[in-house]
Amino acid sequence: MAEYRVLIADGNQQFRHMTAEFFKTDKDIIRVEEASDGQAALEKLRAEKFDVLITELVMPKLDGLDLLEQLRIEAVNSPGIIIMVS
C-alpha cells in the first residue's frame, strides 16, 4: 500500500481547505499540508519531503512558476507529482 504526503499551495483559502479535506478522506494519504503562498510552500518543501504538490499558478510572494523554478535550482525535496491549477 502506497502512502502519500500532499502539499497544497494556493492563495485562495476556501479552495485550499476544500482540496485538503478531499485528500484527507483517502486512506493512502498520510499527510496533507497547506501553504497560502509560494514562499510558504517553498519553505515547507525545504523542510520535508512531499510526494504530491498542487500549486496555483498565481499566488502572492512567489507564483507557481517561480516556485517550480526555485525547486529546480535548489534541487530540494522535489515532489514526484506536480499539479498546477489556475
VENDA-V599192 format. One record per residue. N is the residue number from 1. PSI is psi as a letter, one per 20 degrees, with the letter a starting at -180 (none if undefined). D_CENTER is the distance of its C-alpha to the mean C-alpha in Angstrom with 2 decimals. Layout:
BEGIN
n	psi	d_center
N	PSI	D_CENTER
N	PSI	D_CENTER
END
This chain:
BEGIN
n	psi	d_center
1	p	22.03
2	q	18.48
3	p	15.98
4	q	12.21
5	p	9.42
6	p	6.29
7	p	3.11
8	o	3.63
9	o	4.54
10	p	8.12
11	i	11.54
12	o	13.22
13	g	13.51
14	g	15.25
15	g	12.82
16	g	9.92
17	g	12.49
18	g	14.02
19	g	11.07
20	g	10.38
21	h	14.14
22	g	14.40
23	h	12.27
24	i	14.18
25	i	17.33
26	p	16.72
27	i	18.72
28	i	16.87
29	o	13.59
30	i	14.40
31	p	11.49
32	p	8.92
33	q	7.40
34	q	6.86
35	p	7.01
36	i	9.78
37	r	9.77
38	h	8.84
39	g	11.03
40	h	9.63
41	g	6.13
42	g	8.61
43	g	10.71
44	h	8.54
45	h	8.00
46	h	11.73
47	h	12.64
48	r	11.45
49	p	10.57
50	q	7.75
51	h	9.13
52	p	6.62
53	p	3.51
54	o	4.51
55	q	5.45
56	q	8.90
57	g	11.67
58	o	13.49
59	q	12.19
60	q	14.34
61	g	14.92
62	o	12.87
63	r	12.18
64	g	9.82
65	g	12.66
66	h	13.39
67	g	9.97
68	h	10.56
69	g	14.12
70	g	13.53
71	g	11.71
72	g	14.77
73	g	17.23
74	i	16.28
75	k	15.67
76	a	13.43
77	m	11.51
78	p	10.20
79	q	8.55
80	h	11.35
81	p	9.80
82	p	7.92
83	p	8.55
84	p	9.41
85	q	11.12
86	none	13.80
END
